[in-house]
């Protein structure tokens, strides 16, 4: 038989789990905020925020707030390494929540944590039809940049020999229907892409600085991805034919210096 103290602890933990499962994500977020701000229990708040941030919530606003508050709570606790990691995740996974990113970056800078660079005003991007008559392109190489943003996400590939391509894919919501999430395409992963270049032949300058200080600069040819195969497993990770009909206007791609600490891309963009 379990000792009485252990039984009590397990029972309380089980009760807490059942109570949490009965709450909506928004209510759980409020519980975390109550623990943090009223009870002063940062550990409890961090546990709640982390659970919400890592659960793949469809409620994007709640998930972004949980990720933001998780990083902030770790910062308040003095866990600078943990706060830095969670801030990177906020910038990567919720790049369209620029207010949260900039607010957290301002607080983090006082603790000596590098903040993501804010990209200059973006240039206009051609409509989807501008790719329909573009030259076919096939590129195999290393992913150097991933922008998970609404309404269209992008993958930039270094094909070697000074050839870079920025491929438009689909919206985060449409990608999830293909079982694609923020972790499907990672920096340094090898992929093979088939697509169409922009009819205009447009190229975009980029400058990426890694956490180790390595700087990569060049111009990426703008293209639309039709199929992306991840070479590690040989699987088709993206198939445009499985997407819903595309919108009339993809979003602009942020230009300028983008930091890639530990393979995580910072690409803040204005929330629509």
Secondary structure, DSSP 4 states (H G I P E B T S, - for coil): ---HHHHHHHHHHHHHHHHHHHS-HHHHHHHHHHHHHTS--HHHHHHHHHHHHTTT-S-HHHHHHHHHHHHHHHHHHT-HHHHHHHHHHHHHHTTT-HHHHHHHHHHHHHTTPPPPPPP-PPPP---GGGGTTSPEEEEEEEEEEEE--SS--EEEEEEETTEEEEEE---HHHHHTTT--TTTS-TT-EEEEEEEE-TT--EEEEEEEETT--EEEEEEEEEEEEEEEETTTTEEEEEGGGSPPP-S-PPPPP-SEEEEETTEEP------
